C-alpha cells in the first residue's frame, strides 16, 4: 500500500535584529500564525553576517516563505495570514 506524500511544511526565514520594534511585532504575528499553521522557522539576526546586514538593514523585518520574499518592513497581519493561505 502506498501512501500519498504529505505536503512539506512551508520553510520560513525571518530576517531580524535585536531592538527592532517592527521585528518584534512581526515575530508576535508569526507566533499567532504558528497557532493555526505548521511551518519550519529559521530566524536570522542580520548582524551575524556583514553581507546580510548590508542587504537587509533598511528592509527588516523580512519574511521569506519557500525562497520567495513575501513581506518586509511594516507587516500587516492580514497580509501575513494570506501568505500562509489562512482565512
C-alpha positions in Angstrom: 0.0 0.0 0.0 1.4 3.4 -1.0 0.6 6.5 1.0 0.2 9.9 -0.6 3.2 12.0 0.3 2.3 14.7 2.8 2.9 18.2 1.5 6.0 19.6 3.2 5.7 22.4 5.7 6.5 25.8 4.4 10.1 27.0 5.2 10.0 30.4 6.7 13.1 32.6 7.0 12.7 35.6 9.2 15.4 38.3 9.0 15.5 40.4 12.1 17.8 42.2 14.6 17.5 43.0 18.3 16.0 46.3 19.2 13.8 46.5 16.1 10.2 47.1 17.2 8.8 46.2 13.8 10.7 42.9 14.0 9.2 42.2 17.5 5.7 42.9 16.1 6.3 40.6 13.1 7.7 37.9 15.4 4.5 38.1 17.5 2.4 37.7 14.3 4.5 34.6 13.3 3.7 33.2 16.7 0.0 33.8 16.1 0.2 32.1 12.7 2.1 29.2 14.2 -1.0 28.5 16.3 -3.0 28.0 13.1 -0.5 26.6 10.6 2.6 24.4 10.8 5.8 25.8 9.3 9.6 25.5 9.8 11.0 28.8 11.1 14.6 30.0 10.8 15.3 33.3 12.5 18.4 35.1 11.3 19.9 38.1 13.1 21.3 40.2 10.2 24.1 41.5 12.4 25.6 38.0 12.3 26.8 38.5 8.7 28.0 41.8 7.2 26.6 40.8 3.8 23.1 40.1 5.2 23.4 43.4 7.2 24.0 45.4 4.1 21.2 43.6 2.2 18.5 43.8 4.8 19.4 46.7 7.1 16.8 49.1 5.8 14.2 46.4 4.9 13.8 44.4 8.1 11.8 42.6 9.2 11.8 40.4 6.1 9.8 37.2 5.9 10.7 34.7 3.2 8.5 31.7 2.6 10.0 28.9 0.5 12.6 31.2 -1.1 10.2 33.9 -2.1 10.3 37.3 -0.3 6.8 37.7 0.9 6.7 40.7 3.2 9.1 43.3 4.6 9.1 46.5 6.6 5.8 47.2 8.4 4.0 43.9 8.2 0.2 43.7 8.3 -1.3 40.5 9.9 -3.9 40.1 7.2 -1.2 40.0 4.5 0.9 37.6 6.5 -2.2 35.3 7.0 -2.8 35.4 3.2 0.8 34.4 2.6 0.0 31.3 4.7 -3.3 30.8 2.9 -5.3 31.3 6.1 -8.7 32.9 6.3 
